[in-house]
């Protein structure tokens, strides 16, 4: 459909293929580029339309008031918007302002600007049942809007009507500010002031500060309206739903906050101070405070873990153990102490005087054993060894000697090694004609540590035999090769 913008046209709707209005004859393809699709809204002194520019949808604003001052302010708006280049501000091209002459009607001043795709925040909140936004979103959105106002204020231009319906949420999550300084808002305010009327044209209940109501808007007036906008976003309630303190005029709203830091709430409170001089004086001051809040917010946030993929390096460092990390120097010193202590213990065990089997391993009965001819009889030791061989370098259990009863005779059997793999019935001594010495080792094999060398003829006290090796208990405890010894049997 093509729409005719002639305010006096009796039938403005036309077909898509028409170049001129069937009812009034006015041009339907403005400037040879813009085809009007449908009207969007009607304000005090103008109308807004959606137009198409070679497949791209844009917004057309048309000023119907011909007062010289109204025209001056409308042209000023076009000039300022042409100078603003920010993704959060509708863009106006250099040729976006033009005059259109309809049939049998006064000329119309027109302004073509970018159409911001998305949904305004008031509608967005209604779709979410007025669920408050989280602090992360509030910080991000407030920063975006303050950056937009910073760009606007630098051009000595004020928005004057910041509220949720004039903020568009794009599909990518970015915000855009629309309807600032529209013809209706600016011109109506001026005309009412000239006529001495109460200024109501740009008053939005709950969002407009008192100085703007009195016709004295300043840049800080935008900060007030923006603060009230975030009261709505953080609580889900309109600012008019809250009471104000009687003496100070401060809005009582913080009791309705949920999981919002005091720093952010304080900043919004300062933006809404009743007197403009008590508010932040410029956008840079607010951005600096937001940066401080962002740092503290990031410090409290939990770490974000990213999944690792092959041939990639993780972007975070996590401890490999829950135990505290011990310095390498301490570990080295501790190891030296342990090794030194073990060495001293080993030296002490292998250099102390050996005890004889009768002193250590043999328990003599109090009864005195005699032979039938009253001659003294040496008690007969019986060596009891453990059923299983102890591990190398570990002390074995003490051998015990059971003294035979007093009725023993000389025909009783000779002492035997008990519980050993091979019973030995003789006393062993070192005897090797090829080598008069015999090495005693810490275990049954030549790979074990050499403890001591015994001279030929040394009597040994054997407690166990294993795989061709004897475990001796005197004169030193250790293992020696059985094939290097000889048995002394009766």
N, C-alpha and C positions, 0 to 999 in steps of 0.2 A: 504494500500500500504506500502511496505517496500522499503527504499531508501538506496542505497549503497554510502558510503562516500569516496570510493576510488577516488581520484582526476583524475585518468587515466581511469576510467571505461567508456566504450563506451555507455552502456545502464544501468544507475543506478536504474531505476524503476523496482520493482519486486512485486510479489503478496504477500498478507499478510501471507500466509502459508509457504513461502520460508524461509529457514534458511541460505542459501548461495546465493550469487548473480549469476544469470544465465549467465550474460555476462562475469564476471571476476573471479568468484569463491570466492570473499571475504565474510567474515562472516557478516551476516545481524543482528545478535543478539549480540551486543557488550557486552563483559564481561558476557555473558549469561543472561543479564538483560535488556538491552536497545535496543529497536527496533526503527530505525529512520523512522519517518513518512513523513517528507518533509523538504526541505531547507527553511530557513527564510531570510537569507541575506548573502552577500559576502562583506568582508572588505579588507583592504590592504594586510593583511597577514593571514587571516583566514576566516572561514565560520561558520555560525550559523544554527543549525537545531532544529526542534521540535522532541522529542523522547517520547516513552512511556515506563514506568517502572511499569510493573504489574498493568496496569490500570490507572496509574498516569502520567500525561503529564509533561515533564521537558524540559530544554533547554540544548543543547549540543554545546559547542564551540570547534572548531578544529583549531589548529595552523598549517599552511602550511609552514611557514618560519623556516628554520633550523639554522639561525644565532645564535651563542652561547648567545649573549646578549639578543636577542629576546626570546630565550627559558628561560633564567634566569628571565626575567620580567614576562613572562607568568606563570611560576611556582610560582613567588612571588605573583601574583594576586590570584592564587589558594590557596596559604597558608593563605593570609590575609582574603579572603572570608570564609575560613573554620573557622577562629577565630571570625568572626563577627556574632553575634546572635541578630538580630533585625527584627521585622516584616516588616520593610520597606526596607530590604536588601535581595536580593535573597540568599537563603541558599545553601551552598555547604557542602555536607557530607564529612566525613574523607576520604572515598574512591572515592570521586568525581573526583579526578585527576588520569588519567591512560594513558597508551600508547597503541595504537591500530596498529596492523600490517596488512595492506591490502595485497592482492595478487599483486606481481610484482611492489610494490611501496615502498618508504621510510616510516618508521614508523610515525604515526600521534599522536601528543600530544593532549589529549582531556580533557575537563572539563565539568562535568555534574552539573547543578545548578537548583534550584527551578524555576518553571515558575510562573510569577506573572500574575494572571488573572485580566483583566480589560482593560481600554482604556487609551492610553497616552494623556496627557493634550493638545497637539496640535490638535489631532483628536477630542477630546472632545470639544474644543473651536470652531472648524470648524463646528461641529454638532449643536452648539448653535448660529451660525452666529456671532461668536466672541463677544458675549455679555459679558461685564466685570463681574467679580465675585463681591460679596458684601464684606464688610469689615470683617464680622464675619467669612466667609470662608477663607479670606486671612490670618487672624490671626491664625486660626486653622491650615491651610496648612503650613504656614511659620514655625510655631512651630514644626510640624511633621518633616519637612525636615531638620530643624536645629538640631533636636535631632538625625536624621540619620547621618548628617555630624559630629556631636559630636562623635558618635561611630566610624566613619571612621577615623577621624583625630587622635583619641587617639591611633590608630594603625600605625600612621605615614604614612597614605595612603591618597592620594588625588583623588577626582573623575575626575576632569579636563574637564568634558564635561557636565555640568549641563545645561539643556535646556528643554523646554516643551516636546519634543518627548521622552526624557529619564526619564520622571516622569509618573508613572502609577497610575491612579485612580481606586482603587478597587471598587467592587460593594457595599461594606459597607461604602464607603466614606473615607477610609484610603489611604494615598499615599505611594508609594514605589519608590525608586530610582534604576534605572537599568543602565547597560552599563558603570559602572565606572571601569576604569582601564582595559578595554577590550584589548585583544591581539592586535587588529588592532590599537587602539589608542596609547597604550604605546609603542609598538615595532616600529611603524612607526615614532613616534616622535624621538625615540632614533636613529634609522637608519638615519634619515634625518640630525640629528645633527652631526653624525659621518661623513657623506658625505659632510657637509658644505652647505646643501641645506636650502632654506627658509622653516621654520617649518609651515606646513599648515595642517598636518594630523588631529589635534584636534582643529582646529579653527572653531568656529561656529559664523557666522556674527551676530553681535549685542549682543552676549553673552560672548565671550572670552575677558578677560582683556588684556591690552597691555603688561604687564610683561610676560604673558603666551605666547603671540605671539613671544616674544623675547627669549623664552625657559627658563624662570625663574619663573615657577609656584610655588606658595606658598599656604598654607591653605586658606589665604584670597582671593585667586583667585576663589575658590568655592563660597565665599560670593558674589563676584562681579557678577558671572554668575547667582546666585540665585536671586539677586536683579533685574537683567535684566529680569529674568523669571517672576517676579511679576509685573514688568512694563507691560509686555504683558497680564498677567491675569487681571490686574486692569483697563487696558485701551482697551483691545481687539486689540491693534496695535503692530506690531513688533517693537522692539527697534530701528531698522534701519530707521523707519519712522519718528523719532524725530531728531531734530538738537542738536548739542552740543555747549556749550559756547566756544567761540574762545580762550579765555585766560585761562579758568580753566578746560575745558574738561567735565564739568558737563552736564548731559543729561537734556534737557528742556522737561519735560513730565508731570509736575503736573497740567498744565492747562486743561488736558484731564480727570482729576479725577472727580468722582461724588460721594458725600457722603462718602468720606474717611477722617478720622481724620488726622490732621497735624502730630500727633505723629507717626503714622504708615508711612506716607509719608516721614518723616524725617529719620526714621530708614532705609527705603529702599534706600534713597539718600546716607546715610552714608555707606551702604554696597557697593554702586557703586562708591565710591570715586576713582578718577583716580590713586592715589598713594596708594599702599597696606597698608602703615603705617598709613593712615588716616581712614582706615576701622576698624570695630570692630575686635579685635585681636583674639578672640576665640568664640566658639559657646556659651559658658556660658554667655558671655557679651550680646549676642543677646537675649538669653532666658530670662535674667533678664529684659531687656527692653520690651520684649513681655509680660512678666508678669505684668509690670506696665501698659502697654496699655490695657491689658485684664481687669484690675481692673477698670480703668477709663471708659472703654466701658461698663462694667457691671453696673456701677453706673448710666450711662445715659439711659440704657435700661428700657422700661416700665415693670411694675411687671407682672409676669406670674400667672394667676389665674388657679387653678386646680379644676375641678368639684368635688363636694362632693358626696360621696356615703354613704348609710346607714352604721352605726356602724364604721365610720372612722372619724378621726380627721383631719380637714383641716390643710394644711401646711402653711397657710398664715393668717395674722391677718388684718382684715379690720375694720375701724371704723363703729359703729352701727348708727351713726348720723353724719351729716355734721356740727353740732354745736360744738364749742370748749368744751373740757372736763373741768368741774368745780371741783376744789378740794373739798373733803368731809368736811374738816374743815371749809371752807368758807360757804358751804351749812348749816352746823350745826349752825354756828354763825348767819347766816341770818335768819334761822328759829326761833332762840331764840328771835331775835329783833322783828320779826313779831308777835310772840305769846305774847310777853310782851306789845307791843303797843296795840294789841287787848284787852288785859286784862285791861290796863289803861283806854281805851275808854269805856269799859263796866262798870268799876267802876264809872267813871265820870257820865255816863248817868243814873245810878240807885241810885246815892247818892245826885244829885243836887236837890234843893228844887222844889217841884212840883208847877206848876202854876195853878191857879184856872181856871175853864172853862170860866169865864167872861173875864179873862185877855188874854187867849190864843185863845180860840175856838169861842168866841162869838163876832160878829161885831154889835155894838149898833148903831142904827140910831140916827141922830141929833135931830129928832122930839121927843118931850116929849109926851108920851101917858097918857091920863087922862080918867077916867071913866065919865059917864054922871053926876055923883054927884060931879065932880071935885076932886075926890080922886085919889091919884097916883096909877097907874097901872104898875105892873112889866112887862116889855116886855116879850112877849111869845117866847121862843126859839123854833126853828124848826131844829132838827138835821138831816143834810143830810150826809149819810154815802155812801161810794163808792158802786158801783153796784156789785163789786166782792170783796171778802175778800182779804186783803193783805197777803203776805206770813209771816210766823212766824218770830219774831224778826226784822221785817221791819216796819218803821214808816208809819202810815196811813195818808191819806190826812186830812187836818184840817176840822173840822165840821164848818159849817156856820150857822148863825142865821139870819133869816129874821124877822124883826120887823113888826108886824101887823099894818095896818093903824090906824089913830086916832079915827075912828068910831067903834073900837072894843067894844064889850059889855061883861059883865060878863058871858053871856050865850055861849060865844065862846068855842070851844072844848079845852081840855087840850093839852099840848104839846105831840107830838108823835115822836117815833124813825122812821125815814124814811129809806127806802131801805134796811132794815134789814130783815133776814129771818122771824122773828116773831116780830110784832110791840109791843112795850112796852109803856104803857101810864102812867106809874107811876115812881116816883123817887125811887131808890133802896138804901137800906142800909144793912150793915152786921147785921144779926140777926139769931143766932143759939144757942138755949138754951143749947145744948150739948157741944158746943165748942165756947167760946166767941170770938175766933180769926178766921180769914179767910185768906188763902194763895192766893197771887196773883202770877201768873206764866207767863212765856214768851209766852205761846201758849195755845190753848184750849184743855188741857189735863193734867193729873197728871204726865206725863213723861217729861213735859217741865221744864225749870229751875225755881226755886223758887226765886221770886224777892223781896217779902216783905210780912209781915203778918199784916192784918188790925184788929183793935179792934172792938168789938161789938158796934153798934150805929153809925159807921162811914158812913157819906153820900157819895154816889158814883155818878159819872157822867158817864152814860152808852152811848156808841156810837154804839154798835152792839151786837147782840146775835147770837150764832151759836152752835148747837148741845148741848144745855144745859149749855153753858158757855157764860158769859158776857165779852165784851171788854170794859173796863173802861178807862176814860181819866184823872180822878182825884179821889183821891189825888195822884195816881201813875198810869202810863199807863201799862196795863197788862190784863190778863184774870183771871176770878174767877168763881167758880161753882155757877150756878144759884140756885141750891137747898139749898145753904147755905145762901141765902139772903131772904129779904122780900120786898114787894112793898109798898110804901107809896102813896096811891092814895087819891084823894079828894072824 
